[in-house]
Amino acid sequence: MFGNIYGLDLGTYEIKVYDKKKNAIWREKNTIAIANEDEIFSVGDEAYEMFEKAPDNIEVVFPMKEGVISHFYDMQYLLNNLLKKERHGSKYIVAVPTDVTEVEKKAFFDLVVHSTAKAKEVDVVERAVADAIGIGLDIQNSPGIFIANFGGETTELSVLASGGMVL
């Protein structure tokens, strides 16, 4: 059995984590501050506070761009900081944009599998399906559901029916 189940939405500007045991969502900015081009200075909300205010030797980066991973190792470092060791043996469900390739889905999967969380199981689902389930819609028996997800750099419009994506 799993320690807990976590839902991850890795957005361009913010990471949202759903904790099933606590029935709570917590958020962290998807940001890393890098000093002298190779030294991690800070991550998350603390790094975001430096955005557009950092000195010249500190660069603030967003490891996601338009909903996909643009800096894999930076994103992995950030996720390692978020998914601490007390979450070992849990199941993770990662919501991905509906238009990503199988290679990009594998990158999302690898981020969590190779993190410090030591996930027992990782599932990758389309964001529209995760959104519908998250708000309590019955996607298995519905003749049609329209989902609009307004993100930081992308907007996804999806139609779900009979348990899966139609459009």
N, C-alpha and C positions, 0 to 999 in steps of 0.2 A: 504494500500500500504506500501511497505518497505521503510525504510530510505535510504538504499543503499544495494548493494549486494557485498559480499566479498567471495573470493575463498581462501581456506586455504590448503596449502600443508605442513603437519607436518613431515618434514624429520628428519633423525637421527642427522644431524649436523646443519641444518638450517631450519627455518620456513619461508615460502614464503607466502605473503598475497597479493592477487590481489584486488584492489579497483576499482570497475566498474565506479563510478562517475568520478574519476580522471584518469581512464584508465592507472593505474600505478601499478607496483609491488614493494613492499618493503620487505626487508629481515632482519631477526634477527637470530643470532646464538641460537640454541636450547640448551642452557647451563644455569646451576644454580650453584652459588658458595654458599656453606653452611659452616657457621662458627660454631665451637664447637658442631658439629653433629646435631644441631636442629635449628639454627638461619639462615634465608636467608640473605646472605651478599650482593649478587648482582645477576642480571639475564641478559640473552641475550648477546649482544656483549661485554658488560663490564665484565661479568663473564668469557667469552671465553678468554679475554686478560690475565686472571689469570691462564689459563690452563697450567699445568706443570711448573708454576712459583710461585704458591701460597705457603704460609707458612704451616707448619704442621697442624695448627688448622683449616685450610680452605680446604674443599674438593670440587673440581669442578666436577659436574655430568652432564651427558646427559640423560634427562628423556626418550628418545626414544632409542631403541636398535633394529637394523635390521628392521627398518620401523614400529615397533609396540611400544606401550607405555609400558615402563618397570618400571617407577616410576610415578604412576597416580597423586598423590597429588603434586609432584614437577612440573609435566607438567601442572596441573591445575593452580598452582600459576603463572607459567611463562605465560600461556595464559591470565590469569587475568591482568597481567601487559601489555600485548600487545593489548588486546581488551578493550581499555579504555571506559569509560562511554559515550563519545560522539558518540559511535557507537551503542547506544541503538536502538532497533526496526528494526534492519537490518536483512537481510537474509544471511546465511552462507552456503557455499557449501564446504564440507570437502572431499578432495581427500584421499582415503585410498589405501594401497597396494591391489593388486588383489587377493592375497592368504590369506587374513585374514578371521577369522571365524566371525560368526554373533555376538558372544560375544565381540570380539575385535572391530567390527563396532559400537556396542552399546557404548563401552568405548570412541571411538572417538566422537560420538554423544553427550554423557554425558559431555565430556570436554567442549564443546562449549555451550550447553544448560545451564549448571550450572556455566558459567563464568560471569564476571561482565558485559559482553556485553548485557545480557538479550535479546538474539536473538529472533526475531519474528518467524523465521523458520530456521531449519537446515536440509540440505540434505546431505547424504553420497553417494559418487559415487566412482567407481573404478578409480584409478589413470590413467590408460590407456585411459579411456573415457574422463576424464578431460584434459589430454594432447592433445588428438585429437581435441577436441572442442577448446581448447586454441590456437592451431595453425591454426584454421580455416578450418579443414577438415570436409567434409560432411559425417558424419558417418551413417546417415539414408539411403543414396542412394549409398553408396560405396559397390562394390563387395568384397573388402577386403583391410584392412589397417594394416600394420605392424608397431607397436610402440615399440621403445626401450627407456627405462628410466634408465639412469645410476645414481644411488644414491650414498650416502656416504658409506653404507655398503651392499647395495643390488642393483641388476640390474633386472629390469622387462622387459620381452619380451612378447608382447601381439599381438594377431590378432583380429581385430574388423571387423564386417561385418553386414549389415542390421540393424544398430542401436545398436548393443550390442557386448559383448565379445564372441568370439568363442574359443579362446585358450589363 
